[in-house]
C-alpha cells in the first residue's frame, strides 16, 4: 500500500499541468482501482486498516467531483467509485478484533457509508428493474443526465 501511495505522489506531480477536473478524475480512477484491488484481487484482512484509510480519501475525491459538477459527464466512473467507497467503509464489529458496536471506528464507518449512499441518491441513481427481467434494454443502473 505504501508503495502505491509513493508511486501516486510521483505520478501526480507529473500531471499537475492538467486541469483540475482531469486531476480529480485521475485521482478518482486511481483510488477506485486501488479499492478494487483491496476488495477483490488481493484482499488484506480488514483489521489491517487499509479499508479505513482508503474510504475517506475516496469520499473526499468524490466530493471534489461533485463540486466540479462531473456527475453528468462521467456518471459511470463516479458511480463505480461511490459503490467501492460504500463497500470499503462498511465494517462489521467482527472485522475489527476487540471493537464494540459503540466504538469510534464503527461510528466513523457508519457515517462514511451513509455519505456514500446519500451521494448516490443525490446523483439520482436508481435501480432499473427491466434489466433484471431480461428485456435486453438499458443498464442495471440508470443515472439521469441533468
N, CA, C and O atoms as a GROMACS GRO file, in nm:
protein
  584
    1UNK      N    1   0.083  -0.118   0.000
    1UNK     CA    2   0.000   0.000   0.000
    1UNK      C    3   0.088   0.125   0.000
    1UNK      O    4   0.061   0.221  -0.073
    2UNK      N    5   0.192   0.124   0.082
    2UNK     CA    6   0.280   0.240   0.090
    2UNK      C    7   0.346   0.264  -0.046
    2UNK      O    8   0.361   0.379  -0.088
    3UNK      N    9   0.386   0.156  -0.113
    3UNK     CA   10   0.447   0.170  -0.244
    3UNK      C   11   0.352   0.236  -0.343
    3UNK      O   12   0.392   0.323  -0.420
    4UNK      N   13   0.224   0.195  -0.340
    4UNK     CA   14   0.126   0.253  -0.431
    4UNK      C   15   0.107   0.402  -0.404
    4UNK      O   16   0.093   0.481  -0.498
    5UNK      N   17   0.106   0.441  -0.276
    5UNK     CA   18   0.090   0.582  -0.242
    5UNK      C   19   0.212   0.664  -0.288
    5UNK      O   20   0.197   0.776  -0.337
    6UNK      N   21   0.332   0.608  -0.271
    6UNK     CA   22   0.452   0.678  -0.316
    6UNK      C   23   0.454   0.690  -0.468
    6UNK      O   24   0.490   0.795  -0.522
    7UNK      N   25   0.415   0.584  -0.537
    7UNK     CA   26   0.408   0.588  -0.683
    7UNK      C   27   0.307   0.692  -0.728
    7UNK      O   28   0.327   0.760  -0.828
    8UNK      N   29   0.197   0.703  -0.653
    8UNK     CA   30   0.095   0.803  -0.688
    8UNK      C   31   0.151   0.944  -0.676
    8UNK      O   32   0.130   1.026  -0.765
    9UNK      N   33   0.223   0.972  -0.567
    9UNK     CA   34   0.273   1.108  -0.550
    9UNK      C   35   0.372   1.146  -0.660
    9UNK      O   36   0.376   1.261  -0.702
   10UNK      N   37   0.451   1.049  -0.706
   10UNK     CA   38   0.543   1.078  -0.816
   10UNK      C   39   0.468   1.098  -0.946
   10UNK      O   40   0.501   1.188  -1.023
   11UNK      N   41   0.367   1.016  -0.972
   11UNK     CA   42   0.288   1.028  -1.094
   11UNK      C   43   0.205   1.154  -1.092
   11UNK      O   44   0.192   1.223  -1.193
   12UNK      N   45   0.146   1.186  -0.976
   12UNK     CA   46   0.058   1.302  -0.966
   12UNK      C   47   0.134   1.432  -0.992
   12UNK      O   48   0.079   1.525  -1.050
   13UNK      N   49   0.261   1.438  -0.951
   13UNK     CA   50   0.338   1.559  -0.975
   13UNK      C   51   0.358   1.583  -1.124
   13UNK      O   52   0.378   1.697  -1.166
   14UNK      N   53   0.354   1.476  -1.204
   14UNK     CA   54   0.371   1.490  -1.349
   14UNK      C   55   0.245   1.543  -1.417
   14UNK      O   56   0.254   1.602  -1.524
   15UNK      N   57   0.128   1.522  -1.356
   15UNK     CA   58   0.004   1.564  -1.422
   15UNK      C   59  -0.049   1.698  -1.371
   15UNK      O   60  -0.160   1.736  -1.407
   16UNK      N   61   0.027   1.768  -1.290
   16UNK     CA   62  -0.020   1.895  -1.236
   16UNK      C   63  -0.047   1.999  -1.344
   16UNK      O   64  -0.118   2.097  -1.320
   17UNK      N   65   0.007   1.979  -1.462
   17UNK     CA   66  -0.015   2.075  -1.570
   17UNK      C   67  -0.154   2.060  -1.631
   17UNK      O   68  -0.194   2.143  -1.713
   18UNK      N   69  -0.227   1.957  -1.593
   18UNK     CA   70  -0.362   1.935  -1.645
   18UNK      C   71  -0.464   2.014  -1.564
   18UNK      O   72  -0.432   2.069  -1.459
   19UNK      N   73  -0.585   2.019  -1.614
   19UNK     CA   74  -0.691   2.093  -1.546
   19UNK      C   75  -0.727   2.026  -1.414
   19UNK      O   76  -0.692   1.911  -1.389
   20UNK      N   77  -0.797   2.102  -1.331
   20UNK     CA   78  -0.837   2.049  -1.201
   20UNK      C   79  -0.930   1.929  -1.216
   20UNK      O   80  -0.918   1.832  -1.142
   21UNK      N   81  -1.022   1.935  -1.311
   21UNK     CA   82  -1.114   1.823  -1.328
   21UNK      C   83  -1.041   1.698  -1.376
   21UNK      O   84  -1.075   1.587  -1.334
   22UNK      N   85  -0.941   1.713  -1.462
   22UNK     CA   86  -0.863   1.597  -1.506
   22UNK      C   87  -0.785   1.537  -1.390
   22UNK      O   88  -0.776   1.415  -1.378
   23UNK      N   89  -0.730   1.622  -1.305
   23UNK     CA   90  -0.654   1.574  -1.190
   23UNK      C   91  -0.745   1.500  -1.092
   23UNK      O   92  -0.707   1.396  -1.037
   24UNK      N   93  -0.866   1.553  -1.070
   24UNK     CA   94  -0.960   1.488  -0.978
   24UNK      C   95  -1.008   1.355  -1.036
   24UNK      O   96  -1.020   1.257  -0.963
   25UNK      N   97  -1.034   1.352  -1.166
   25UNK     CA   98  -1.076   1.226  -1.230
   25UNK      C   99  -0.964   1.122  -1.224
   25UNK      O  100  -0.990   1.003  -1.204
   26UNK      N  101  -0.841   1.166  -1.242
   26UNK     CA  102  -0.727   1.076  -1.230
   26UNK      C  103  -0.722   1.017  -1.089
   26UNK      O  104  -0.705   0.897  -1.070
   27UNK      N  105  -0.738   1.105  -0.989
   27UNK     CA  106  -0.733   1.061  -0.851
   27UNK      C  107  -0.847   0.965  -0.820
   27UNK      O  108  -0.828   0.865  -0.751
   28UNK      N  109  -0.967   0.994  -0.871
   28UNK     CA  110  -1.081   0.906  -0.851
   28UNK      C  111  -1.056   0.769  -0.914
   28UNK      O  112  -1.087   0.666  -0.854
   29UNK      N  113  -1.002   0.768  -1.034
   29UNK     CA  114  -0.973   0.642  -1.102
   29UNK      C  115  -0.869   0.562  -1.025
   29UNK      O  116  -0.882   0.441  -1.009
   30UNK      N  117  -0.766   0.630  -0.978
   30UNK     CA  118  -0.661   0.564  -0.902
   30UNK      C  119  -0.715   0.504  -0.772
   30UNK      O  120  -0.687   0.389  -0.740
   31UNK      N  121  -0.792   0.584  -0.698
   31UNK     CA  122  -0.844   0.535  -0.571
   31UNK      C  123  -0.947   0.424  -0.590
   31UNK      O  124  -0.951   0.329  -0.512
   32UNK      N  125  -1.031   0.436  -0.692
   32UNK     CA  126  -1.130   0.332  -0.720
   32UNK      C  127  -1.063   0.202  -0.762
   32UNK      O  128  -1.107   0.094  -0.723
   33UNK      N  129  -0.958   0.213  -0.841
   33UNK     CA  130  -0.884   0.093  -0.882
   33UNK      C  131  -0.815   0.030  -0.762
   33UNK      O  132  -0.812  -0.092  -0.748
   34UNK      N  133  -0.759   0.113  -0.676
   34UNK     CA  134  -0.697   0.062  -0.554
   34UNK      C  135  -0.801  -0.006  -0.466
   34UNK      O  136  -0.773  -0.110  -0.405
   35UNK      N  137  -0.921   0.050  -0.459
   35UNK     CA  138  -1.030  -0.013  -0.382
   35UNK      C  139  -1.064  -0.149  -0.442
   35UNK      O  140  -1.086  -0.246  -0.369
   36UNK      N  141  -1.069  -0.157  -0.575
   36UNK     CA  142  -1.097  -0.284  -0.642
   36UNK      C  143  -0.989  -0.387  -0.608
   36UNK      O  144  -1.019  -0.503  -0.580
   37UNK      N  145  -0.864  -0.343  -0.609
   37UNK     CA  146  -0.753  -0.433  -0.576
   37UNK      C  147  -0.767  -0.483  -0.433
   37UNK      O  148  -0.750  -0.601  -0.405
   38UNK      N  149  -0.797  -0.390  -0.341
   38UNK     CA  150  -0.808  -0.425  -0.199
   38UNK      C  151  -0.929  -0.515  -0.172
   38UNK      O  152  -0.922  -0.605  -0.088
   39UNK      N  153  -1.039  -0.489  -0.241
   39UNK     CA  154  -1.162  -0.565  -0.214
   39UNK      C  155  -1.171  -0.697  -0.290
   39UNK      O  156  -1.230  -0.793  -0.240
   40UNK      N  157  -1.114  -0.703  -0.411
   40UNK     CA  158  -1.136  -0.819  -0.497
   40UNK      C  159  -1.010  -0.900  -0.523
   40UNK      O  160  -1.008  -1.020  -0.500
   41UNK      N  161  -0.906  -0.835  -0.570
   41UNK     CA  162  -0.789  -0.910  -0.616
   41UNK      C  163  -0.699  -0.959  -0.504
   41UNK      O  164  -0.666  -1.077  -0.497
   42UNK      N  165  -0.658  -0.868  -0.415
   42UNK     CA  166  -0.565  -0.904  -0.308
   42UNK      C  167  -0.618  -0.851  -0.175
   42UNK      O  168  -0.559  -0.759  -0.117
   43UNK      N  169  -0.727  -0.907  -0.125
   43UNK     CA  170  -0.788  -0.850  -0.004
   43UNK      C  171  -0.708  -0.878   0.123
   43UNK      O  172  -0.691  -0.993   0.163
   44UNK      N  173  -0.660  -0.771   0.187
   44UNK     CA  174  -0.597  -0.789   0.318
   44UNK      C  175  -0.708  -0.801   0.423
   44UNK      O  176  -0.822  -0.763   0.397
   45UNK      N  177  -0.676  -0.851   0.541
   45UNK     CA  178  -0.778  -0.854   0.646
   45UNK      C  179  -0.820  -0.712   0.682
   45UNK      O  180  -0.737  -0.620   0.680
   46UNK      N  181  -0.946  -0.694   0.715
   46UNK     CA  182  -0.997  -0.559   0.744
   46UNK      C  183  -0.926  -0.495   0.863
   46UNK      O  184  -0.910  -0.373   0.866
   47UNK      N  185  -0.883  -0.575   0.959
   47UNK     CA  186  -0.818  -0.514   1.075
   47UNK      C  187  -0.680  -0.458   1.041
   47UNK      O  188  -0.617  -0.394   1.126
   48UNK      N  189  -0.632  -0.480   0.918
   48UNK     CA  190  -0.505  -0.420   0.876
   48UNK      C  191  -0.518  -0.268   0.860
   48UNK      O  192  -0.418  -0.197   0.862
   49UNK      N  193  -0.640  -0.220   0.843
   49UNK     CA  194  -0.663  -0.076   0.838
   49UNK      C  195  -0.663  -0.013   0.701
   49UNK      O  196  -0.684   0.107   0.688
   50UNK      N  197  -0.638  -0.091   0.596
   50UNK     CA  198  -0.633  -0.036   0.461
   50UNK      C  199  -0.769   0.019   0.421
   50UNK      O  200  -0.777   0.127   0.361
   51UNK      N  201  -0.875  -0.053   0.453
   51UNK     CA  202  -1.011  -0.010   0.417
   51UNK      C  203  -1.044   0.124   0.481
   51UNK      O  204  -1.097   0.214   0.416
   52UNK      N  205  -1.012   0.135   0.611
   52UNK     CA  206  -1.044   0.257   0.685
   52UNK      C  207  -0.964   0.376   0.637
   52UNK      O  208  -1.011   0.490   0.646
   53UNK      N  209  -0.844   0.354   0.586
   53UNK     CA  210  -0.762   0.465   0.537
   53UNK      C  211  -0.802   0.508   0.396
   53UNK      O  212  -0.791   0.625   0.361
   54UNK      N  213  -0.846   0.414   0.316
   54UNK     CA  214  -0.879   0.443   0.177
   54UNK      C  215  -1.015   0.510   0.160
   54UNK      O  216  -1.031   0.597   0.075
   55UNK      N  217  -1.114   0.471   0.241
   55UNK     CA  218  -1.250   0.523   0.226
   55UNK      C  219  -1.259   0.675   0.239
   55UNK      O  220  -1.325   0.737   0.155
   56UNK      N  221  -1.197   0.739   0.340
   56UNK     CA  222  -1.207   0.885   0.348
   56UNK      C  223  -1.142   0.957   0.229
   56UNK      O  224  -1.191   1.062   0.186
   57UNK      N  225  -1.034   0.902   0.176
   57UNK     CA  226  -0.971   0.963   0.058
   57UNK      C  227  -1.065   0.956  -0.061
   57UNK      O  228  -1.077   1.051  -0.139
   58UNK      N  229  -1.131   0.843  -0.074
   58UNK     CA  230  -1.224   0.825  -0.186
   58UNK      C  231  -1.343   0.919  -0.174
   58UNK      O  232  -1.387   0.976  -0.274
   59UNK      N  233  -1.396   0.936  -0.054
   59UNK     CA  234  -1.512   1.024  -0.039
   59UNK      C  235  -1.474   1.170  -0.060
   59UNK      O  236  -1.554   1.246  -0.115
   60UNK      N  237  -1.356   1.210  -0.017
   60UNK     CA  238  -1.317   1.350  -0.042
   60UNK      C  239  -1.297   1.375  -0.191
   60UNK      O  240  -1.327   1.484  -0.240
   61UNK      N  241  -1.246   1.276  -0.263
   61UNK     CA  242  -1.231   1.289  -0.408
   61UNK      C  243  -1.367   1.294  -0.475
   61UNK      O  244  -1.386   1.372  -0.569
   62UNK      N  245  -1.461   1.213  -0.430
   62UNK     CA  246  -1.597   1.217  -0.485
   62UNK      C  247  -1.665   1.351  -0.454
   62UNK      O  248  -1.741   1.402  -0.536
   63UNK      N  249  -1.636   1.408  -0.336
   63UNK     CA  250  -1.689   1.541  -0.305
   63UNK      C  251  -1.634   1.645  -0.401
   63UNK      O  252  -1.707   1.735  -0.445
   64UNK      N  253  -1.506   1.634  -0.434
   64UNK     CA  254  -1.447   1.727  -0.531
   64UNK      C  255  -1.514   1.711  -0.668
   64UNK      O  256  -1.539   1.810  -0.736
   65UNK      N  257  -1.541   1.587  -0.706
   65UNK     CA  258  -1.610   1.563  -0.834
   65UNK      C  259  -1.748   1.626  -0.834
   65UNK      O  260  -1.792   1.681  -0.936
   66UNK      N  261  -1.817   1.619  -0.721
   66UNK     CA  262  -1.949   1.682  -0.709
   66UNK      C  263  -1.936   1.833  -0.718
   66UNK      O  264  -2.016   1.898  -0.786
   67UNK      N  265  -1.836   1.890  -0.650
   67UNK     CA  266  -1.815   2.035  -0.656
   67UNK      C  267  -1.786   2.083  -0.798
   67UNK      O  268  -1.827   2.192  -0.837
   68UNK      N  269  -1.714   2.000  -0.875
   68UNK     CA  270  -1.680   2.036  -1.013
   68UNK      C  271  -1.790   1.997  -1.112
   68UNK      O  272  -1.775   2.017  -1.232
   69UNK      N  273  -1.900   1.942  -1.061
   69UNK     CA  274  -2.016   1.903  -1.143
   69UNK      C  275  -1.978   1.802  -1.251
   69UNK      O  276  -2.013   1.818  -1.368
   70UNK      N  277  -1.907   1.697  -1.210
   70UNK     CA  278  -1.862   1.595  -1.304
   70UNK      C  279  -1.958   1.476  -1.313
   70UNK      O  280  -1.935   1.385  -1.392
   71UNK      N  281  -2.065   1.475  -1.232
   71UNK     CA  282  -2.158   1.362  -1.234
   71UNK      C  283  -2.227   1.348  -1.369
   71UNK      O  284  -2.251   1.235  -1.413
   72UNK      N  285  -2.259   1.456  -1.433
   72UNK     CA  286  -2.328   1.448  -1.563
   72UNK      C  287  -2.236   1.399  -1.674
   72UNK      O  288  -2.280   1.332  -1.767
   73UNK      N  289  -2.109   1.432  -1.662
   73UNK     CA  290  -2.014   1.395  -1.767
   73UNK      C  291  -1.958   1.253  -1.752
   73UNK      O  292  -1.935   1.184  -1.851
   74UNK      N  293  -1.937   1.211  -1.627
   74UNK     CA  294  -1.875   1.080  -1.601
   74UNK      C  295  -1.956   1.002  -1.498
   74UNK      O  296  -1.902   0.964  -1.394
   75UNK      N  297  -2.084   0.975  -1.524
   75UNK     CA  298  -2.167   0.910  -1.422
   75UNK      C  299  -2.122   0.768  -1.388
   75UNK      O  300  -2.128   0.728  -1.271
   76UNK      N  301  -2.078   0.692  -1.486
   76UNK     CA  302  -2.038   0.553  -1.460
   76UNK      C  303  -1.914   0.547  -1.371
   76UNK      O  304  -1.908   0.465  -1.279
   77UNK      N  305  -1.817   0.631  -1.398
   77UNK     CA  306  -1.694   0.634  -1.318
   77UNK      C  307  -1.724   0.675  -1.175
   77UNK      O  308  -1.672   0.614  -1.081
   78UNK      N  309  -1.805   0.778  -1.158
   78UNK     CA  310  -1.836   0.824  -1.023
   78UNK      C  311  -1.923   0.724  -0.947
   78UNK      O  312  -1.908   0.709  -0.826
   79UNK      N  313  -2.012   0.657  -1.017
   79UNK     CA  314  -2.092   0.554  -0.952
   79UNK      C  315  -2.003   0.437  -0.909
   79UNK      O  316  -2.020   0.382  -0.800
   80UNK      N  317  -1.909   0.400  -0.995
   80UNK     CA  318  -1.814   0.293  -0.963
   80UNK      C  319  -1.737   0.328  -0.835
   80UNK      O  320  -1.724   0.245  -0.745
   81UNK      N  321  -1.686   0.451  -0.828
   81UNK     CA  322  -1.614   0.495  -0.709
   81UNK      C  323  -1.703   0.500  -0.586
   81UNK      O  324  -1.659   0.465  -0.476
   82UNK      N  325  -1.828   0.542  -0.603
   82UNK     CA  326  -1.921   0.550  -0.491
   82UNK      C  327  -1.952   0.412  -0.435
   82UNK      O  328  -1.957   0.393  -0.314
   83UNK      N  329  -1.973   0.316  -0.523
   83UNK     CA  330  -2.005   0.180  -0.477
   83UNK      C  331  -1.886   0.120  -0.403
   83UNK      O  332  -1.903   0.061  -0.296
   84UNK      N  333  -1.766   0.134  -0.459
   84UNK     CA  334  -1.649   0.079  -0.390
   84UNK      C  335  -1.624   0.151  -0.258
   84UNK      O  336  -1.583   0.089  -0.160
   85UNK      N  337  -1.648   0.281  -0.255
   85UNK     CA  338  -1.633   0.355  -0.129
   85UNK      C  339  -1.730   0.308  -0.023
   85UNK      O  340  -1.693   0.295   0.094
   86UNK      N  341  -1.853   0.282  -0.063
   86UNK     CA  342  -1.951   0.230   0.032
   86UNK      C  343  -1.912   0.094   0.086
   86UNK      O  344  -1.930   0.066   0.205
   87UNK      N  345  -1.860   0.009  -0.001
   87UNK     CA  346  -1.817  -0.124   0.044
   87UNK      C  347  -1.696  -0.112   0.136
   87UNK      O  348  -1.687  -0.182   0.237
   88UNK      N  349  -1.603  -0.023   0.102
   88UNK     CA  350  -1.485  -0.004   0.187
   88UNK      C  351  -1.522   0.044   0.326
   88UNK      O  352  -1.466  -0.001   0.426
   89UNK      N  353  -1.617   0.136   0.334
   89UNK     CA  354  -1.650   0.197   0.462
   89UNK      C  355  -1.743   0.112   0.547
   89UNK      O  356  -1.760   0.140   0.666
   90UNK      N  357  -1.803   0.010   0.489
   90UNK     CA  358  -1.894  -0.076   0.563
   90UNK      C  359  -1.813  -0.178   0.643
   90UNK      O  360  -1.745  -0.262   0.585
   91UNK      N  361  -1.822  -0.170   0.774
   91UNK     CA  362  -1.747  -0.262   0.859
   91UNK      C  363  -1.841  -0.334   0.953
   91UNK      O  364  -1.947  -0.284   0.990
   92UNK      N  365  -1.800  -0.451   0.990
   92UNK     CA  366  -1.871  -0.532   1.087
   92UNK      C  367  -1.789  -0.531   1.215
   92UNK      O  368  -1.668  -0.514   1.210
   93UNK      N  369  -1.853  -0.548   1.330
   93UNK     CA  370  -1.775  -0.549   1.453
   93UNK      C  371  -1.680  -0.668   1.457
   93UNK      O  372  -1.578  -0.662   1.526
   94UNK      N  373  -1.710  -0.774   1.384
   94UNK     CA  374  -1.619  -0.890   1.383
   94UNK      C  375  -1.496  -0.862   1.295
   94UNK      O  376  -1.398  -0.937   1.302
   95UNK      N  377  -1.500  -0.755   1.213
   95UNK     CA  378  -1.386  -0.721   1.128
   95UNK      C  379  -1.271  -0.661   1.207
   95UNK      O  380  -1.155  -0.676   1.169
   96UNK      N  381  -1.303  -0.593   1.317
   96UNK     CA  382  -1.201  -0.528   1.397
   96UNK      C  383  -1.198  -0.596   1.533
   96UNK      O  384  -1.288  -0.575   1.616
   97UNK      N  385  -1.095  -0.678   1.558
   97UNK     CA  386  -1.090  -0.750   1.684
   97UNK      C  387  -1.091  -0.655   1.803
   97UNK      O  388  -1.019  -0.554   1.804
   98UNK      N  389  -1.172  -0.686   1.903
   98UNK     CA  390  -1.177  -0.606   2.024
   98UNK      C  391  -1.267  -0.485   2.015
   98UNK      O  392  -1.277  -0.410   2.112
   99UNK      N  393  -1.333  -0.464   1.904
   99UNK     CA  394  -1.419  -0.346   1.894
   99UNK      C  395  -1.560  -0.381   1.936
   99UNK      O  396  -1.600  -0.497   1.936
  100UNK      N  397  -1.633  -0.279   1.970
  100UNK     CA  398  -1.774  -0.298   2.005
  100UNK      C  399  -1.858  -0.212   1.912
  100UNK      O  400  -1.804  -0.122   1.847
  101UNK      N  401  -1.988  -0.238   1.903
  101UNK     CA  402  -2.071  -0.159   1.813
  101UNK      C  403  -2.070  -0.010   1.846
  101UNK      O  404  -2.105   0.072   1.761
  102UNK      N  405  -2.032   0.026   1.967
  102UNK     CA  406  -2.034   0.167   2.006
  102UNK      C  407  -1.899   0.235   1.986
  102UNK      O  408  -1.884   0.352   2.020
  103UNK      N  409  -1.802   0.164   1.932
  103UNK     CA  410  -1.668   0.222   1.921
  103UNK      C  411  -1.665   0.336   1.820
  103UNK      O  412  -1.751   0.346   1.732
  104UNK      N  413  -1.566   0.420   1.834
  104UNK     CA  414  -1.550   0.535   1.745
  104UNK      C  415  -1.528   0.491   1.600
  104UNK      O  416  -1.575   0.558   1.508
  105UNK      N  417  -1.459   0.380   1.580
  105UNK     CA  418  -1.433   0.329   1.445
  105UNK      C  419  -1.564   0.293   1.377
  105UNK      O  420  -1.583   0.324   1.259
  106UNK      N  421  -1.653   0.226   1.448
  106UNK     CA  422  -1.781   0.186   1.390
  106UNK      C  423  -1.869   0.306   1.359
  106UNK      O  424  -1.941   0.306   1.259
  107UNK      N  425  -1.863   0.410   1.443
  107UNK     CA  426  -1.940   0.531   1.417
  107UNK      C  427  -1.889   0.599   1.290
  107UNK      O  428  -1.968   0.648   1.210
  108UNK      N  429  -1.757   0.601   1.272
  108UNK     CA  430  -1.700   0.661   1.151
  108UNK      C  431  -1.739   0.580   1.028
  108UNK      O  432  -1.770   0.638   0.924
  109UNK      N  433  -1.737   0.448   1.039
  109UNK     CA  434  -1.776   0.363   0.926
  109UNK      C  435  -1.922   0.386   0.889
  109UNK      O  436  -1.956   0.392   0.771
  110UNK      N  437  -2.007   0.399   0.989
  110UNK     CA  438  -2.149   0.425   0.963
  110UNK      C  439  -2.167   0.559   0.895
  110UNK      O  440  -2.246   0.572   0.801
  111UNK      N  441  -2.094   0.660   0.941
  111UNK     CA  442  -2.102   0.793   0.882
  111UNK      C  443  -2.055   0.790   0.737
  111UNK      O  444  -2.118   0.851   0.650
  112UNK      N  445  -1.945   0.722   0.709
  112UNK     CA  446  -1.894   0.715   0.572
  112UNK      C  447  -1.989   0.640   0.481
  112UNK      O  448  -2.014   0.682   0.368
  113UNK      N  449  -2.043   0.528   0.529
  113UNK     CA  450  -2.138   0.452   0.448
  113UNK      C  451  -2.260   0.536   0.417
  113UNK      O  452  -2.310   0.535   0.304
  114UNK      N  453  -2.309   0.609   0.515
  114UNK     CA  454  -2.424   0.698   0.495
  114UNK      C  455  -2.393   0.804   0.392
  114UNK      O  456  -2.477   0.835   0.308
  115UNK      N  457  -2.274   0.861   0.397
  115UNK     CA  458  -2.236   0.965   0.299
  115UNK      C  459  -2.230   0.908   0.159
  115UNK      O  460  -2.272   0.973   0.064
  116UNK      N  461  -2.177   0.786   0.143
  116UNK     CA  462  -2.172   0.725   0.010
  116UNK      C  463  -2.312   0.699  -0.043
  116UNK      O  464  -2.339   0.720  -0.161
  117UNK      N  465  -2.401   0.652   0.043
  117UNK     CA  466  -2.539   0.626  -0.001
  117UNK      C  467  -2.607   0.757  -0.039
  117UNK      O  468  -2.676   0.764  -0.141
  118UNK      N  469  -2.590   0.861   0.043
  118UNK     CA  470  -2.651   0.991   0.011
  118UNK      C  471  -2.596   1.047  -0.119
  118UNK      O  472  -2.668   1.110  -0.195
  119UNK      N  473  -2.467   1.024  -0.144
  119UNK     CA  474  -2.407   1.073  -0.267
  119UNK      C  475  -2.471   1.006  -0.388
  119UNK      O  476  -2.498   1.071  -0.489
  120UNK      N  477  -2.495   0.876  -0.378
  120UNK     CA  478  -2.559   0.804  -0.489
  120UNK      C  479  -2.702   0.851  -0.507
  120UNK      O  480  -2.749   0.866  -0.620
  121UNK      N  481  -2.773   0.874  -0.396
  121UNK     CA  482  -2.911   0.921  -0.406
  121UNK      C  483  -2.916   1.062  -0.464
  121UNK      O  484  -3.000   1.091  -0.549
  122UNK      N  485  -2.826   1.148  -0.420
  122UNK     CA  486  -2.821   1.286  -0.470
  122UNK      C  487  -2.794   1.287  -0.620
  122UNK      O  488  -2.842   1.376  -0.691
  123UNK      N  489  -2.719   1.190  -0.668
  123UNK     CA  490  -2.690   1.183  -0.811
  123UNK      C  491  -2.807   1.126  -0.890
  123UNK      O  492  -2.803   1.122  -1.013
  124UNK      N  493  -2.910   1.082  -0.821
  124UNK     CA  494  -3.028   1.031  -0.889
  124UNK      C  495  -3.014   0.888  -0.936
  124UNK      O  496  -3.081   0.846  -1.030
  125UNK      N  497  -2.926   0.811  -0.872
  125UNK     CA  498  -2.905   0.672  -0.911
  125UNK      C  499  -3.023   0.590  -0.862
  125UNK      O  500  -3.060   0.597  -0.744
  126UNK      N  501  -3.082   0.513  -0.950
  126UNK     CA  502  -3.192   0.426  -0.909
  126UNK      C  503  -3.184   0.296  -0.988
  126UNK      O  504  -3.132   0.291  -1.100
  127UNK      N  505  -3.236   0.193  -0.929
  127UNK     CA  506  -3.233   0.061  -0.991
  127UNK      C  507  -3.336   0.054  -1.102
  127UNK      O  508  -3.448   0.103  -1.087
  128UNK      N  509  -3.299  -0.007  -1.211
  128UNK     CA  510  -3.390  -0.023  -1.324
  128UNK      C  511  -3.428  -0.171  -1.332
  128UNK      O  512  -3.347  -0.253  -1.377
  129UNK      N  513  -3.548  -0.205  -1.291
  129UNK     CA  514  -3.588  -0.346  -1.279
  129UNK      C  515  -3.595  -0.417  -1.413
  129UNK      O  516  -3.583  -0.539  -1.417
  130UNK      N  517  -3.614  -0.344  -1.523
  130UNK     CA  518  -3.624  -0.411  -1.653
  130UNK      C  519  -3.495  -0.483  -1.690
  130UNK      O  520  -3.498  -0.578  -1.768
  131UNK      N  521  -3.383  -0.440  -1.634
  131UNK     CA  522  -3.256  -0.508  -1.662
  131UNK      C  523  -3.256  -0.649  -1.604
  131UNK      O  524  -3.194  -0.739  -1.660
  132UNK      N  525  -3.326  -0.668  -1.493
  132UNK     CA  526  -3.334  -0.800  -1.431
  132UNK      C  527  -3.434  -0.889  -1.502
  132UNK      O  528  -3.427  -1.012  -1.493
  133UNK      N  529  -3.527  -0.829  -1.573
  133UNK     CA  530  -3.630  -0.906  -1.641
  133UNK      C  531  -3.582  -0.966  -1.772
  133UNK      O  532  -3.653  -1.045  -1.834
  134UNK      N  533  -3.462  -0.931  -1.813
  134UNK     CA  534  -3.407  -0.988  -1.935
  134UNK      C  535  -3.460  -0.921  -2.061
  134UNK      O  536  -3.465  -0.983  -2.167
  135UNK      N  537  -3.499  -0.795  -2.048
  135UNK     CA  538  -3.552  -0.725  -2.165
  135UNK      C  539  -3.443  -0.689  -2.264
  135UNK      O  540  -3.470  -0.663  -2.381
  136UNK      N  541  -3.318  -0.688  -2.216
  136UNK     CA  542  -3.208  -0.655  -2.304
  136UNK      C  543  -3.195  -0.506  -2.331
  136UNK      O  544  -3.110  -0.465  -2.410
  137UNK      N  545  -3.276  -0.426  -2.267
  137UNK     CA  546  -3.270  -0.281  -2.287
  137UNK      C  547  -3.216  -0.215  -2.162
  137UNK      O  548  -3.244  -0.258  -2.050
  138UNK      N  549  -3.138  -0.111  -2.184
  138UNK     CA  550  -3.091  -0.032  -2.071
  138UNK      C  551  -2.984  -0.100  -1.990
  138UNK      O  552  -2.934  -0.208  -2.024
  139UNK      N  553  -2.950  -0.033  -1.882
  139UNK     CA  554  -2.849  -0.083  -1.791
  139UNK      C  555  -2.916  -0.119  -1.660
  139UNK      O  556  -3.032  -0.086  -1.637
  140UNK      N  557  -2.840  -0.185  -1.576
  140UNK     CA  558  -2.895  -0.222  -1.447
  140UNK      C  559  -2.917  -0.096  -1.362
  140UNK      O  560  -3.009  -0.093  -1.280
  141UNK      N  561  -2.835   0.007  -1.381
  141UNK     CA  562  -2.850   0.131  -1.307
  141UNK      C  563  -2.878   0.242  -1.406
  141UNK      O  564  -2.825   0.243  -1.517
  142UNK      N  565  -2.960   0.332  -1.364
  142UNK     CA  566  -2.994   0.443  -1.452
  142UNK      C  567  -2.956   0.572  -1.382
  142UNK      O  568  -2.996   0.595  -1.267
  143UNK      N  569  -2.881   0.656  -1.448
  143UNK     CA  570  -2.841   0.784  -1.394
  143UNK      C  571  -2.893   0.890  -1.488
  143UNK      O  572  -2.850   0.898  -1.603
  144UNK      N  573  -2.986   0.974  -1.442
  144UNK     CA  574  -3.040   1.076  -1.530
  144UNK      C  575  -2.935   1.179  -1.566
  144UNK      O  576  -2.856   1.220  -1.480
  145UNK      N  577  -2.933   1.221  -1.689
  145UNK     CA  578  -2.840   1.323  -1.736
  145UNK      C  579  -2.907   1.458  -1.725
  145UNK      O  580  -2.981   1.498  -1.814
  146UNK      N  581  -2.883   1.528  -1.616
  146UNK     CA  582  -2.947   1.657  -1.590
  146UNK      C  583  -2.867   1.768  -1.651
  146UNK      O  584  -2.905   1.885  -1.641
   0.00000   0.00000   0.00000
